Structures are given as structure tokens and as C-alpha cells.
Amino acid sequence: MRITLVALFILFLSGCALPFLKQDTEILSYEEYKNALPTKITNKFKLNGKLSLFINNKGQTGKILWFFENNKDTIHILNPFNTKIVEIILLEPEKKVILKFSKNNNKNSEELISRVFSKKENIFLLKEFIVNPPQQLIKKNNISIKYKNWNIYYQGNKIIRNQILPNTIEFEKGNISLKIFIADWSL
């Protein structure tokens, strides 16, 4: 009898917890996302966060520091020990990408980072979705957008300097997975 009561109690507890395990994800079309964005243009920003990049089970984790000012982006990717792996420069008007890898880098790290960050169509798309999180984050914690073969997931929300931001942004395309955990943001 005790075993039956314990089993029923455990079943009851797990049933109560089930709704919290998977929160609903709102799926937006690119048009819904774009139409809800404010019209103001961002002239400068700073992003500080953690980074997780995986391609075919090969991965790189570390820190990302992204600065934008005067139509120029500077992105620093650091390893988990805060040693710079690469500096990436984006020149907005020319849509040009420059990668400057540090000496003594692991070739796997260079290959992984180059596959995502060296292609201008990838990096400028990443920037668009990082700088302009969906306004629907005010009401929903999980939002998904599909655009140009990329699946973009915004997870959680928080307010940093009066701006609503996701806790994480994940970009997936084929065998590529890039996740950015936002720690700090300023305009």
C-alpha cells in the first residue's frame, strides 16, 4: 500500500512539473518580426557575452565582445581562458569582413570560426538579429524565426539598460549551431 501511495505521489509531482519543462515557443515569420521592429537605427552598441559554436560535433566555446560605432564593427572572440582567438572587423558600407587570427591558434578553432564569421551574408545576418531582437519578447520567452535557411531562436528575456533582450540567441543552419549568451549590452 505504501509503495502505491509513494508511486501516486511521485506521479502527481511529475504531472505538476510537466507544464514547466517545455514552454511554448512562438513561431514568427520574417515579415511579422520585421513589421514589429522599431524604426530607430542603432548607431553604436556594445555586446558582451558567452559563445558556443558547433559544426559537426566539433565545438568552440568562449567569450564574445562585439563593438559597433561609425559604421565599423569589431568582434573579439576569446577562448575560455580569455585569450583572444580572433578579431573580426566588419565594414558596413562595403559589406567587407576581415578576420585577424592570433598566432598559436588551434587550426580547428580557426576553421570553425571561419566557416561562420568569414562569410559576409552570415555575419551581417547575425548582426541584424542580434541588434534587433523581436518586440514579441516583451510577452513571450521563446521565439523562433526562420530566415534564409537559418533558424533563429530567442530564449528567455531580461531588461538591460531599459532594453528588453533575450538571455540567449541561437542560430542554426544545417550542421552549424551558434549560441550567444548575452551578459551585458549597451547602446
Disulfide bonds with the S-S distance in Angstrom:
none
